[in-house]
Every structure is written in structure tokens, then in C-alpha cells.
Amino acid sequence: MTAVRSAPEEIRRSYHRALAALPLRATPPEVPDPAALTVLGGAVIDGWTVAFATRASRPRLWVCTGGEAPRTIGYLTGLVLGEPDLWVCDTDAWAWVNEGEVSAQLKAAATRLWHDCERTCDG
């Protein structure tokens, strides 16, 4: 196969990788109050303190901000497979999440935390 014939496939792969790296907009039926979540860990991303938390009745890894007015930014899926997707629920945080490497840093921190929790729980 020549390079010309495989070019569309390579372009599609590159496009798919770029799309997979972007955060997604989400409108879940219910966004939990950060105070009602169990915090599993945290990180400082681009100067913001974020907490990764969960709720027993809805097992997702939620991303919340700290500070005087804590809010739920969104949640992550695909952590078990090692290919996390960031779903953003807070429209005010959308611009921040799309800045530079913020999305990638959130995904990396969540993946580290997820695997640390798995090691702790599995023993």
C-alpha cells in the first residue's frame, strides 16, 4: 500500500486522537452538590484546587472545585480502561477546562487517583 492510499486512514486516526483528547459537554439529569460527595483525593491544576469525589448511589468520579463557593465541574468516565473522558457540566468552567493542557492534566490526575484507589482497595 502506498503512502497516498493510506493517507486518509492516517488522517482519520489523527482526527480521532484529537477528538478523544477534548472534553465533552454533559447535561446529566442531576449534578450533585459538592458537599454531598465523598472526596477521594485532590490536585492543583492550573492554580485551581480540584477535588475528585464520588457518591455511593451514582458511582462516577466527579471533579469539584474548592474555595468559598465549591461547585461541581463535571465527571470522568473510562478510567478503568485507562482512556478517560472528561464530561463538563458547569458551563462557567468550560473556558478554563479548554485552556492549554488543563483537560489533559485533569485526566492524568484522575487516572493516577483512580489507580491509587484501586491498589488501596485491592490490597
N, C-alpha and C positions, 0 to 999 in steps of 0.2 A: 504494500500500500504506500503510495507516495504521500509526501507532506501535504500536498494540495487536497487529497481526498480525506485526510484525517483532520484537516483544519477545522471544519465545522464541529466535530466531536470535541476537540480541544477547547474551542471557544465555549461550547455548551458546558463543559466541565468547569472552566474558569468562572463562567457566569453563575453556575450553581454554587460554587465555593463562595463567591462574593455575596450571593443572596443569603446563604446559610450563616454568614458572619453578622448580618444585620439583625437588630432587634425587631420584634414584631409587635404590632398593636393588638391589644386584647381588650375585650369588654366582657369580663366574667359577670355572671348574674349577681355575685356578691363579693365585694372586696373587703377582707377582714380588717378590723381595727388593729393597728399595731400593738396596742396594749393587751389584746386577747390572744396574741401569738406567743409561742414558746421559742425563745431565741436560742439558736444552736451555736452561733458564732458571729463574728463581725470582721470588718475590714475597713480601711480608709482608702477610698477610691477618688482620685482627683480632688482631694481636700474634703470630701464628704465622708462622714462616718455612716456606714451602712450596716445593717444587721440582717442576717439570714435566719429566717424563722419558719416555724411550721405550726400547724394546728391539727390535732388528732382527728377531727371529723373531716378534714379536707387535706390529705397528705400531699402538699406541694411545698416546694421550698420558696417562700416568699422573700422579697427584698424590701426592706423598710429603711427609711432614714431616721436618724436620731435628732436630737436637738429639742428646742422648746415645743415645736409642733410636729411630732413624728407623723409620718404618713407612709402608706404602702405604695411603693413604686410599681411593683409587678411580681412576677414569679418566673421560675425556671423549670423547664421540663427537659427530658433527655439526659439527665445526669447519670443514670445507670449505664447507658450506652457510651458515655464519655463524649457525647455530641450535644452539649446543652443549647437550648433555645431560650432566649430571654423574651418574655412577653410583658410589655409595658402597659399598665392600666392607668397610670397617672399622666394625664396629658401635659401637666406643668413640667414633669420631669423628662418629657420626650426629647427636648432640645439638648439637655445635659447628657442623656444616655447616648445620643448620636454624636457627641463631641469626641474627636480624636479616637483614643483607644478605650474609652470608658466602657463600652459594651463588652469588649474583649476582656478587660480587667474584671468586670463583674462576673463574667462566665468563668474565668480562670479561678477567681477566689471562691465562687460557689462550688466548682468542681473539686478543689482542694478540700473544702469543708465537708462536702458530701463523702468523699473517700475517707477522710479522717473519722467521720461519724460511723461509717461502715466498719472500719477497723476497730473502733472502740466497742461497737455493739456486737461484732462477731467474735471479739476477744483475741 
